[in-house]
Amino acid sequence: MASVAVVGAGLTGLAAAWTLERAGLDVVLYEATSRAGGVVRTERADGFLAELGPNSMSAPDVSASAVLGEVGIAGELVAAAPEARRRYVVHHGRVVPLPLSPSSLMASPLLSFTGKLRLMSEPLARRAPGEEETVAAFARRRLGREAGAVAELATTGVFAGDAGRLSARYAFPRLTEMEAQYGSLLRGMRARRRAAAAPRTITAPRSGMGAIPARLAAGISRLQPDAAVTGIRRDGRGWMLELRTAGGRERTQHDALLLAVPAHAYAGITLPDELWSLGALAGIAHAPVAVLALGFRRDDVGHALDGFGVLAPATEGLTLLGVIFSSSLFPGRAPDGHVLLTVLAGGVGQPALADLDADALEARVRDDLARLLDVRGDPVFRRSARWPRAIPQPELGHGRYLALADDAERAVPAVAFAGSWRDGVAVGDALASGIAAARRLRDRLTTSIAPAGAIA
Ligand SMILES: Cc1cc2nc3c(=O)[nH]c(=O)nc-3n(C[C@H](O)[C@H](O)[C@H](O)COP(=O)(O)OP(=O)(O)OC[C@H]3O[C@@H](n4cnc5c(N)ncnc54)[C@H](O)[C@@H]3O)c2cc1C
């Protein structure tokens, strides 16, 4: 049976290791820290359930849904409350509904009469230029300056990023594909709405997102925590890994290798000549994010919290990037008579905020919460996390990194790469990335080094 090393036990690596093991391979999953899950972090105390990493996921692809079903998570998923479809945005210091469809944009106070006329003429907008565009350039070319600025808010919500630097093609491929297919976003959205059986639902396990890595990890026979891969060498037809473990330095040998570490982690791994070009992945920018989960007495919060949450455009000059109304989304997030708010701060726009200690950040965030959501009184629950390199930024030219991985997988036998820098930053993307890389590796092993019949 061929042995495979999977490196990194975030959602990507867990899904990859799970898939390879089910395919009959002998898998060892190496994780640098003491726990599996990567940025997924659920904490429970005093009747609150706080998510300090991802809060929820939206419609994972077929492969990821199948794996979630097989590990027994599918039955545990709860759909977000229907009001989660309502989102808010800060506009001139006030919290107003964020228009999520072209028709609601037409009725929104966020757009002037001229802005609405320009939006209506979107099907006549200039065609895509030959060169790659930023999200800002794409949104403004298609939707006009005002509606484009509203659409750009997605870069805050998804990437904590800068619309002026992110690549439209790599950050929001569905939108650029829609333009290519329909010649217009309005026409494309109408067509896709007609074709879709149901709106995309947001879900999370009842016991929190931590249940996903926990279930996957439970199904993997050999997960080695506290084992950071520091070096990789070609060893005959396979790979020699150098590890830093609790017991010191170790070496292990495997027939095949699947790297599921974040792009920035490539800086900490000595790569062999065959893979040296992948060292460039460390150049991918990452947004730092601080997460603050705050529980309040319901009576101390004036706002109805009847939605997913609030996004704050950079132009509003606030500390927070956004607030998720966690206890409105899913049951069991706060005890009776209380609410849980999850605040995100930092991002590429205000990276220093993600360095603040929790008390300093809370003091600044509470000013914003008081003004925006009429939050009075002290929190009765608080948990925080700082993620210095939370989210990879697919900026202009991101395609060169993807090409490096494609080329290396083609040229070098028995290796595969996966992760949010390659296949998208959502939870479902990370799972699908690990599964797809595992399948590519399995297929290549079937035709090369694996003993006949070893692979399902
Ligand atoms: C604060 C925050 C909020 C988010 N919110 C959402 C959300 O609501 N919905 C959504 O869909 N997505 C969300 N995301 C994105 C999503 O959670 C991530 O894209 C996804 O979980 C990334 O998984 P991963 O396995 O690729 O990376 P990671 O979770 O970063 O895991 C990588 C793992 O590799 C390990 N590792 C690194 N280097 C080495 C090494 N040398 N040797 C061994 N192991 C190593 C790390 O320790 C880590 O465990 C959020 C992300 C963050 C940070």
The ligand as an SDF file (V2000), in Angstrom:
LIG
                    3D

 53 58  0  0  0  0  0  0  0  0999 V2000
  -11.3950   34.6800   11.1780 C   0  0  0  0  0  0  0  0  0  0  0  0
  -11.8480   33.8810    9.9850 C   0  0  0  0  0  0  0  0  0  0  0  0
  -13.2050   33.8260    9.6810 C   0  0  0  0  0  0  0  0  0  0  0  0
  -13.6440   33.0850    8.5920 C   0  0  0  0  0  0  0  0  0  0  0  0
  -14.9900   33.0070    8.3470 N   0  0  0  0  0  0  0  0  0  0  0  0
  -15.4470   32.1910    7.3810 C   0  0  0  0  0  0  0  0  0  0  0  0
  -16.8430   31.9270    7.2650 C   0  0  0  0  0  0  0  0  0  0  0  0
  -17.6660   32.4080    8.0610 O   0  0  0  0  0  0  0  0  0  0  0  0
  -17.2570   31.1210    6.2570 N   0  0  0  0  0  0  0  0  0  0  0  0
  -16.3800   30.5370    5.3780 C   0  0  0  0  0  0  0  0  0  0  0  0
  -16.8170   29.8160    4.4650 O   0  0  0  0  0  0  0  0  0  0  0  0
  -15.0360   30.7260    5.4940 N   0  0  0  0  0  0  0  0  0  0  0  0
  -14.5530   31.5180    6.4790 C   0  0  0  0  0  0  0  0  0  0  0  0
  -13.2010   31.6800    6.6550 N   0  0  0  0  0  0  0  0  0  0  0  0
  -12.2720   30.9960    5.7250 C   0  0  0  0  0  0  0  0  0  0  0  0
  -12.0750   29.4990    6.0400 C   0  0  0  0  0  0  0  0  0  0  0  0
  -12.2650   29.2530    7.3930 O   0  0  0  0  0  0  0  0  0  0  0  0
  -10.6540   29.0830    5.6440 C   0  0  0  0  0  0  0  0  0  0  0  0
  -10.3780   29.4480    4.3020 O   0  0  0  0  0  0  0  0  0  0  0  0
  -10.4030   27.5940    5.7890 C   0  0  0  0  0  0  0  0  0  0  0  0
  -10.8050   27.1190    7.0560 O   0  0  0  0  0  0  0  0  0  0  0  0
   -8.9130   27.3420    5.5460 C   0  0  0  0  0  0  0  0  0  0  0  0
   -8.5860   25.9930    5.8080 O   0  0  0  0  0  0  0  0  0  0  0  0
   -7.1420   25.4400    5.4460 P   0  0  0  0  0  0  0  0  0  0  0  0
   -7.0750   24.0440    5.9120 O   0  0  0  0  0  0  0  0  0  0  0  0
   -6.8550   25.6590    4.0070 O   0  0  0  0  0  0  0  0  0  0  0  0
   -6.1020   26.3760    6.2300 O   0  0  0  0  0  0  0  0  0  0  0  0
   -5.8470   26.5100    7.8040 P   0  0  0  0  0  0  0  0  0  0  0  0
   -7.1040   26.4940    8.5500 O   0  0  0  0  0  0  0  0  0  0  0  0
   -4.9440   27.6830    7.9350 O   0  0  0  0  0  0  0  0  0  0  0  0
   -5.0540   25.1780    8.1910 O   0  0  0  0  0  0  0  0  0  0  0  0
   -3.7320   24.9500    7.8110 C   0  0  0  0  0  0  0  0  0  0  0  0
   -3.0840   24.0310    8.8350 C   0  0  0  0  0  0  0  0  0  0  0  0
   -1.7560   23.7390    8.4130 O   0  0  0  0  0  0  0  0  0  0  0  0
   -0.9360   23.7260    9.5710 C   0  0  0  0  0  0  0  0  0  0  0  0
    0.4490   23.9570    9.1390 N   0  0  0  0  0  0  0  0  0  0  0  0
    1.0020   25.0970    8.6630 C   0  0  0  0  0  0  0  0  0  0  0  0
    2.2980   24.9030    8.3870 N   0  0  0  0  0  0  0  0  0  0  0  0
    2.5860   23.6200    8.6950 C   0  0  0  0  0  0  0  0  0  0  0  0
    3.7620   22.8250    8.6220 C   0  0  0  0  0  0  0  0  0  0  0  0
    4.9240   23.3250    8.1740 N   0  0  0  0  0  0  0  0  0  0  0  0
    3.7040   21.5390    9.0320 N   0  0  0  0  0  0  0  0  0  0  0  0
    2.5480   21.0100    9.4880 C   0  0  0  0  0  0  0  0  0  0  0  0
    1.3830   21.7200    9.5750 N   0  0  0  0  0  0  0  0  0  0  0  0
    1.4110   23.0060    9.1840 C   0  0  0  0  0  0  0  0  0  0  0  0
   -1.5010   24.8500   10.4210 C   0  0  0  0  0  0  0  0  0  0  0  0
   -1.0790   24.7280   11.7590 O   0  0  0  0  0  0  0  0  0  0  0  0
   -2.9830   24.6490   10.2220 C   0  0  0  0  0  0  0  0  0  0  0  0
   -3.5420   23.7780   11.1670 O   0  0  0  0  0  0  0  0  0  0  0  0
  -12.7100   32.4030    7.7500 C   0  0  0  0  0  0  0  0  0  0  0  0
  -11.3510   32.4710    8.0460 C   0  0  0  0  0  0  0  0  0  0  0  0
  -10.9170   33.1860    9.1560 C   0  0  0  0  0  0  0  0  0  0  0  0
   -9.4520   33.2080    9.4820 C   0  0  0  0  0  0  0  0  0  0  0  0
  1  2  1  0
  2  3  1  0
  2 52  2  0
  3  4  2  0
  4  5  1  0
  4 50  1  0
  5  6  2  0
  6  7  1  0
  6 13  1  0
  7  8  2  0
  7  9  1  0
  9 10  1  0
 10 11  2  0
 10 12  1  0
 12 13  2  0
 13 14  1  0
 14 15  1  0
 14 50  1  0
 15 16  1  0
 16 17  1  0
 16 18  1  0
 18 19  1  0
 18 20  1  0
 20 21  1  0
 20 22  1  0
 22 23  1  0
 23 24  1  0
 24 25  2  0
 24 26  1  0
 24 27  1  0
 27 28  1  0
 28 29  2  0
 28 30  1  0
 28 31  1  0
 31 32  1  0
 32 33  1  0
 33 34  1  0
 33 48  1  0
 34 35  1  0
 35 36  1  0
 35 46  1  0
 36 37  1  0
 36 45  1  0
 37 38  2  0
 38 39  1  0
 39 40  1  0
 39 45  2  0
 40 41  1  0
 40 42  2  0
 42 43  1  0
 43 44  2  0
 44 45  1  0
 46 47  1  0
 46 48  1  0
 48 49  1  0
 50 51  2  0
 51 52  1  0
 52 53  1  0
M  END
$$$$
